[in-house]
Amino acid sequence: MSEAPLISVKELTRLYKVGQEEVRALDGVSFDVQRGEWLAVVGQSGSGKSTLMNLVGALDTPSSGTYHINGRDVEKLSDDELADLRNNEIGFVFQTFQLLPRSTALANVELPLVYRGVPRKDRREKAVAALESVGLGNRMHHKPNELSGGQRQRVAIARALVGHPSLLLADEPTGNLDSATGEEIIRLFGELHRRGHTILLVTHEPRLAARCPRAIRLSDGRIVADGPGAEVAALGGPQVAPAAGAVA
């Protein structure tokens, strides 16, 4: 019997009111993510990828459809349960790093464990291990302004990993980095994938999607391609005709 997927998204739709008009940011999106997968969600601005990221990250709620993570129906969770899910199940990596400027790398990585109530000694050990796992064992007492952009993103990745989340959710993780530094970060994601981490990377850059074993391309809130990252990235745009009634 095959293992249940870590993430199961079925007919997910998100509607927004813009003045008197109703806009479908997502329109019937369905896909599964298996444990240990590295998946990119790629699309141009306005394709729906940011909306999808917010839903998968339990930062927003769908208008219709279902989303399960680790067998839990997210729609049925209370606000406190959603906060626990975000803190325990999902590790977030943001384009802008979101580090506390006056805190050391070590203190930044410890922060999620503080919210969990992990004792000081234990969280310090876990944070040190997380920083070492991303190659920053010799920079843990530096503050963000004493680190390069790539090092700051490594701190952010260590912070996302420190609680051993089920899912690593990365939003444009190389967007604020030069190409060489961005390449280092993508190689790090590749290494994390080889270690068994489940990664969902949201990007507008086909070259990043091409590095992932699997990619989903969104256009006008719908999935228009789902397959090997290099093949989906090479499409360069919608290759599946949208269904009737899709919002342009």
N, C-alpha and C positions, 0 to 999 in steps of 0.2 A: 504493500500500500504506500503510495507516494506521500511525502510530507506536505502538509498544508502550506500555502505560500505565506510569507511574512506579511505582505501587503496584498489586499484584494480590493480593487476599485471597480464598481459596477454602475454603469449608466450615470456617472457623476455629472451633475449640471449645476452651474452657478449663474444666477440671474442678478443683474443690477438695474436699478432705475436711474436713468440719466434724463432728467427733466420729465417729459411725458413718455419717453421711449424706454423700452425694456431691452437691455443688451445681454446676450448670452455669452458671458466670458468663457464658460465651458459648456459643451453641448453633447452630453451622452458619452462621456469618456469611460472606457473600461480597459483594465489591464491588471495583471498580477506581477508581483516581484517575489522571486524565490529567495530564500536565505542564502547569503553569500554572493548574490548578483551585484554587478556594477552596471548601472543603467543611467543613460543620459536622457534628459528631456530637452529637446532642442526646438527652437522656433524663433521667429522674428518678434519684434516688439508688437504687442497686441495679439499674439497667438493664443494666449491663455496659460502660458507656462508658469508665470508668477502666481496666478490664481490657483493653479494645480499645486504648486509648492506650498502655498498657504493652507490648502485643504489637507494635503498629506502631512504637513507639520502640525495639524490640529490648531492652527492659528485662525481659522475661519471655518464656517459650517456651510455645507452644500445646500442648494435649493431643493435638490432631489437626488436620488441615487444613494448608494451605500459605500462606506469605506471601513474596512477592517484592518487592523494591525495586530499581529500576534493573536489573532482570533477574537479580538475585542471590537465590538461595534461602536465606533467613535461617536455616532449620533446619540447613543444612549447614555453617554458618560455625563456626569455632573461637571460643573466648573472646576471643582476641586480635583475630580478624577482626571479631567483634561490637563490640569496643571501638572499632576503627577505623571501623566503619560508623556508630556513634553519633557519633563525633567529626567525621567527614567528610561523611556523607550527611544527617544530621538536625540541625536547629537547634531546641533546646528552649526554650520560654517557659513559665514556671511562674506559678501564682497568687501565690506568695509571693516572687517575684523571684529568690531564691537568689543574692544578691550578696554578695561579701566585704565586710564592714562597714568594715574598715580600709584598703581599697584604693580608689583613685579610680575614677571611671567608666571612664576610659581603661584602667587596669590590669585592671578587670573584663572589659572587652570583649576585651582582648588574650589573656586566659587560654586559650581554646581553641587559639589559635595557638602558645602556649607548649608545649602538649601535642603539637602537631604538629612541633615543632622548627623553626618559622619564625624566621629571623634577626630580631634585635631591631628593626633599622631597618624591615624589611618589615612586621613585625606592627604596629609603631607607625603606619605609614602606613595600613594596612588598617583598624586600629581607629579612627583619626581619621575616615576616610571613612565607616565604618559609623555612627559617632555623628552625623556631619553628615547622613547619609541619613535619620535619625529626628528631626532638628531639635534635636540637643543639642550642636552644635559649640561653643557658649559655656558648656557645663557639664562638659566632659570632665575637668577637674581637681578636681571636687567629689567628696566621698565620699557614700555613700548617705544618711547622716543629714543631709546638707546639701541633699537633693533631695526634691521632693514625690513622692507615690505614683505619679503619672502619669509623672514623669521617671524614677523608678526602673524602671518597667516599660519605658520607652523604652530605657534602658540594657540591660535584659535582652533586648529585641528586637534591639538592635544586636549584642549578644554572640552571639545565635543566628544572625545574618546574616553575621557577619564572615568565616566560612570558606566562604561561598557554598555552603550546603548544597542538596541536591536538594529537601528537604522542610522546611518550617517547621511544627513541631508545638506547638500552644499549648493548654495545659491551664487552663481557666477563667481566661483572661488578664485579665479585668476583675473577678474575684471579690473582690479587696481594695481596689477603687476605688469612689469615689462615682459616681453616674450620669453627671454631666457629664464627669468624667475618663475614665470607661469609654467614653463616646462618642468622645472624642478618640483613644483607643487603637483602637477599631473603625474609625474613619476612617483611621488609619495602616495597619491591615491592608488596608483597601480600596485604599489607594495602593500598598502592596507588591504586592497582587494585580495591579494595573494595570501594574506594572513587570515582571510575568512570574513572580513567585514562586509556588510551589505551597504552599498553606496548608491544614492540617487543624486545625480549631479544635474542641476538646471543651468542651461547655458544658451546663448544666442549664437555661439561660435561653432560652426560645423567641424572645424579642426579638432576641437575638444571632444565633440560627440564621436568623432572618428576613432578616438583612442579608447572608447568604451566598448566592451564586448557586445553590448546591446544598446540601441537608442530608439526613442520614440520621437517622432516629429509631429508637432502640433501646428495647425493652421486654422484660424477662425474658430478656436475652441474645440476642434475635433482632431482626433488622431488620424493622420494621413499616411503614416508609415511606421512600422514597428519591425525591427530586425537587427542584424549585425550593424554595429556603430558605423563602420566605414561605408557600408552600403547606404544607410540612411543619410549620412552626412553628404554623400556624393550626389544625392538627389537634388539638393539645393533648393527645394521648394516642394509644394504639394504635388504628389504623384497619384493620389487617389481622389477621384472626383467627389466633392462634398455632397452629402445628401440634400434633397430638396428642402428649402426652408432655412438653410444655414445662414447665420448672420455674417455679412461681409465685413 
